[in-house]
Amino acid sequence: MLEPQKTLDTYYLEARRDLLEVAALLDRYDRSVEKQGQKAEDESRLNSLLEAMSLLSGGDHPKANRTEQLLNHFAKVS
């Protein structure tokens, strides 16, 4: 297991890239809604992503198990 600082140093850029991808998806969706003048018929996938981000932002302790929480969340909405 890596030391805490080494963990951040090793995975930060990859995680930042992934978060930017999610932000870009949300921006593309918003622009599409604006252009088309209507939302998607089924926004369950959008809501699922927003709920997942909420799960990620909580639990500031080692036993938060964010990965397990996300796996369970996505299993429920699939």
Backbone hydrogen bonds, N-H to C=O, Kabsch-Sander energy under -0.5 kcal/mol:
donor,donor_aa,acceptor,acceptor_aa,energy
7,T,3,E,-2.6
8,L,4,P,-2.1
9,D,5,Q,-2.8
10,T,6,K,-2.5
11,Y,7,T,-2.2
12,Y,8,L,-1.9
15,A,11,Y,-2.4
16,R,12,Y,-2.9
17,R,13,L,-2.2
18,D,14,E,-2.0
19,L,15,A,-2.3
20,L,16,R,-2.3
21,E,17,R,-2.0
22,V,18,D,-1.8
23,A,19,L,-2.4
24,A,20,L,-2.4
25,L,21,E,-2.2
26,L,22,V,-2.4
27,D,23,A,-2.4
28,R,24,A,-2.8
29,Y,25,L,-2.4
30,D,26,L,-2.4
31,R,27,D,-2.5
32,S,28,R,-2.2
33,V,29,Y,-2.6
34,E,30,D,-2.5
35,K,31,R,-2.6
36,Q,32,S,-2.9
37,G,33,V,-2.1
38,Q,33,V,-0.6
43,E,41,E,-0.5
47,N,43,E,-2.8
48,S,44,S,-2.2
49,L,45,R,-2.1
50,L,46,L,-2.3
51,E,47,N,-2.5
52,A,48,S,-2.3
53,M,49,L,-2.2
54,S,50,L,-1.6
55,L,51,E,-2.1
56,L,52,A,-2.0
57,S,53,M,-1.6
58,G,54,S,-0.7
58,G,55,L,-0.8
61,H,59,G,-0.8
64,A,61,H,-1.8
65,N,62,P,-0.5
69,Q,65,N,-2.4
70,L,66,R,-2.5
71,L,67,T,-2.6
72,N,68,E,-2.6
73,H,69,Q,-2.5
74,F,70,L,-3.0
75,A,71,L,-1.8
76,K,72,N,-1.5
77,V,73,H,-1.3
78,S,74,F,-0.9
